[in-house]
Every structure is written in C-alpha cells, then in structure tokens.
C-alpha cells in the first residue's frame, strides 16, 4: 500500500497537472484534498470534516473585511476616482520629462490604496492613462510597461486583499501587516519614479518633455483629488492609529466612496446593482478558494508533506538566507502560472513552516540564530517579501497577468514590447527585494514604532 508521504507528493503533482489543464484552482484543491483525505483516513472522516469545515473557515471574523474592501474597490472604479487621481498626478509630475508616465505610476499607487487589487488597478488605470500616453507619443514599450508595472502597486499598498489572506493563513495581525506594508509600498513608488526618470534620459525619444499647468489648473486638480486622500486617511489612518478595526474601517470606506460617487452622479442604482453583483461574485470566488486551500492543507499536513519539505531543506545545510532566496524564486515562477491570491494560498502553507523551523521554531527569540529575529517579526517580514515577489510574477515573462491585461487594451502594440517595457521596473523590484532582505527594519520599523 502506498505510504502517506508518497500519496501527498502524488497529490501535489496531480494539483499542478490540474492547474496546467486550466481547471479552476478552487475545484482543483477541493478535488485533490478530498480524495487525499479519503484515501488516507476514509470517506467517513472526510464527510465528517465537511460538516463543519466551511462554517469554521468562513466564520473567522478577520475574513469579514474582505467583501467590504472588495466592495470599496468596485465602487471606487465606478465613481471615477481613477480620473481624479490621474488628473492630479499629471498636474504634479507632468512638467518633467517622462512626467505623464510618472503621473500614471502615482495614480496607480493612489488607486491601489483604495482598490487593493493589482489586476483591477492595471485595468482601470490602463483605460484612463494609456490613451494620454499614446497621445503624447510615448514609446509603446514605456507606455504599456509603466501601466503593467504600476498595477502591481495595488497588491501591497494597504488595503490589500492578498495581504489580508496571508495574515489569516499565518495567523498574523492584519493591522500590523498593513503597517509593515507602508514603507515598502512607498519605496516601490519612489523606485518606479526613479526608473522612469533614468529610462527617458537613456532613451530620450521614449518620453517627451511635459508642459507645466497653470496655477489655477494645479489647484483645481489638487482639490479634485482631496476626497481620495480623505477616504484613504480615514480608513488606513484610522486603522494605523487604533481608532477602529479593519472591518469597520472598510465599512466607513464603502460609505464614503458611495457618497462621493453618488454626489458626482457616477453611481446610479443600476451601477450600484452591478457593483454589488461583482462584489458577491468576487467574494464567493475567494471564499471557495479558501475552502479548497483548507481542504488541501489538511490533506498535505496529514500526509506529512510540509514537515518533510522542512526537514529536507534544513538538512541540506544551506544557510537560511539561501533557502529564503530559493523560496522567493519559487514564488516568482509560480506567479507566471496563477493569480496572486491562489499562489499565496497554495504556497504559504508549505513555505512558512520551513522558515519557522529555520528560525528555531515558534519561540525563537535569540538574535543571531536563524534569521536573527523573533518568529513574529519573521512572519511580518516574510509576508512583505512574499507579496513583493508575487508582484514580480504578475509582470514576469512569459505569462505576467498584468501584461496580458494592458496588452488587451492596445492591440496594435506587440506583447513583446510590453514585456520589454516592464523589464526596468522588474529590475527596480529586485533592488527593493534586496534592500528589504538586507535591511529588515524597513519593514519592521513602523509596526514597532506604532506598537510601542
């Protein structure tokens, strides 16, 4: 009879095969997890688990924030916040050489702070900024590459749906993770702006010199974007400073965006119904993936796969930071095959136990052992690193999902041009990863400061 560990690795291979043939990942995980538990423990055990598994998974209070942030992002898309952000960013940066591309990056960061989704950020800002970039004769590579790369800012800048899911998986505090993401997110924006500035100086024809707007236009654009700052400040600032928890904060954000869109006449009842339906579908998909991930985790845990992987990596004799680099590289490769949420749900239950053991276990506190930090700090630090490399997967050839999103809006531009355009931003992201690995305090400083 086949032993449990062999069955576990066979199940993992079957899961990868199902994903390759494009079975929805939620169904693939449910199928592999269900069959695996049945073969290991019998059908009665599997059916007994099904009675309580869904309720136990979906009744976690932290998950109640997901539909609210998804709804806030959907309302923001319909309310026209993206146009206001781009108009203001263009007034601030448009005077510089490559300024409109810089404005697109800044607008992507702002919209990502309200939306929380990379694909939605890329799609929405692509519709707003791409026509303007083309109108100003930006090179096809820089125009599409900027927007594909700018879209990845939505996954890390709070509030981030994927960051919430990571927090639930590793049992981290969502507020603490939001705090930890702030400085790395700001660093990404600065590096992207610097990348554009360098690019247009190396290739002068790639981006034209901008034109300064009048003082009146600058003031009007700035006033127009104030509602976005107010919404972001109340939601994220309220969370950071302990005024309210993430779920009430998200509810306040939904209310404010709805009021803003209604006052502007953008959110009629027909649009509101479409937004609610979109939120229900997206939330249902995420919850189904969560259920599948939990079933797969139970099977893999009983088969001993995560434990075996941890023992093998620890026994390899490689330094902890080398193993960390290998895990991050694996996440980049996985990012070429699936969306960020599915990747986090699939990979983190395997990767986190490995890092925890390398660091000395649950109670590792001694600086100088493992990664030189407590397990709680490691949980925060690795989460930010993992989300950054998940971002890289969204723009990594040959599959990068953000590249496909932007390419679908520019049929006359070869996809190879878009991949060419994202490579400088890919390099900037690698620099950010190296900085955060070399200086963990860039991630941990703000959580420690606000906690103290």
C-alpha positions, 0 to 999 in steps of 0.5 A: 500500500502506498505510504502517506508521504508518497500519496501527498507528493502524488497529490501535489503533482496531480494539483499542478497537472490540474492547474496546467489543464486550466481547471479552476484552482478552487475545484482543483484543491477541493478535488485533490484534498478530498480524495487525499483525505479519503484515501488516507483516513476514509470517506467517513472522516472526510464527510465528517470534516465537511460538516463543519469545515466551511462554517469554521473557515468562513466564520473567522471574523478577520475574513469579514473585511474582505467583501467590504474592501472588495466592495470599496474597490468596485465602487471606487472604479465606478465613481471615477476616482481613477480620473481624479487621481490621474488628473492630479498626478499629471498636474504634479509630475507632468512638467518633467520629462517622462512626467505623464508616465510618472503621473500614471505610476502615482495614480496607480499607487493612489488607486491601489490604496483604495482598490487593493487589487493589482489586476483591477488597478492595471485595468482601470488605470490602463483605460484612463492613462494609456490613451494620454500616453499614446497621445503624447507619443510615448514609446509603446514599450514605456507606455504599456510597461509603466501601466503593467508595472504600476498595477502591481502597486495595488497588491501591497499598498494597504488595503490589500486583499492578498495581504489580508489572506496571508495574515489569516493563513499565518495567523498574523495581525492584519493591522500590523501587516498593513503597517509593515506594508507602508514603507515598502509600498512607498519605496516601490513608488519612489523606485518606479519614479526613479526608473522612469526618470533614468529610462527617458534620459537613456532613451530620450525619444521614449518620453517627451518633455511635459508642459507645466499647468497653470496655477489655477489648473494645479489647484483645481486638480489638487482639490479634485483629488482631496476626497481620495486622500480623505477616504484613504486617511480615514480608513488606513489612518484610522486603522494605523492609529487604533481608532477602529478595526479593519472591518469597520474601517472598510465599512466607513470606506464603502460609505464614503466612496458611495457618497462621493460617487453618488454626489458626482452622479457616477453611481446610479442604482443600476451601477450600484446593482452591478457593483454589488453583483461583482462584489458577491461574485468576487467574494464567493470566488475567494471564499471557495478558494479558501475552502479548497486551500483548507481542504488541501492543507489538511490533506498535505499536513496529514500526509506529512508533506510540509514537515518533510519539505522542512526537514529536507531543506534544513538538512541540506545545510544551506544557510537560511538566507539561501533557502529564503532566496530559493523560496522567493524564486519559487514564488516568482515562477509560480506567479507566471502560472496563477493569480496572486491570491491562489499562489499565496494560498497554495504556497504559504502553507508549505513555505512558512513552516520551513522558515519557522523551523529555520528560525528555531521554531515558534519561540525563537527569540535569540538574535543571531540564530536563524534569521536573527529575529523573533518568529513574529517579526519573521512572519511580518517580514516574510509576508512583505517579501512574499507579496513583493515577489508575487508582484514580480510574477504578475509582470514576469515573462512569459505569462505576467497577468498584468501584461496580458491585461494592458496588452488587451487594451492596445492591440496594435502594440506587440506583447513583446514590447510590453514585456520589454517595457516592464523589464526596468521596473522588474529590475527596480523590484529586485533592488527593493527585494534586496534592500528589504532582505538586507535591511529588515527594519524597513519593514519592521520599523513602523509596526514597532514604532506604532506598537510601542 
